[in-house]
């Protein structure tokens, strides 16, 4: 793949909503990057807060992103309570099976419309 040897790390939107719009990206591109030694930084895990406002499962959404071959993730938080909540989600992480990921994807599908995920347009 062009240019991957030039980068030490890349920043990508990698939440469950991104899987809905680009279902093969996590499976095809991420492993290749990891193989080449490129660090992957996930962002927009909660779709810029839209999952919270639309009743998405934040804990399982965070667990989904943690299940990917990432190096770290960036999560915007607007309060100390949100920080505490995310820390508790990290502590409860035990991995996700393919079935759990598909269930989360199905439950998330329809909560957000493409226009709400402006970075995918």
Secondary structure by P-SEA (a helix, b strand, c coil): cccccccccccccccaaaaaaccccccccaaaaaaabbbbbbccccccccccccccaaaaaaaaaaaccccbbbbbbccaaaaaaaaaaaaacccccaaaaaaaaaaaccccccccccccc
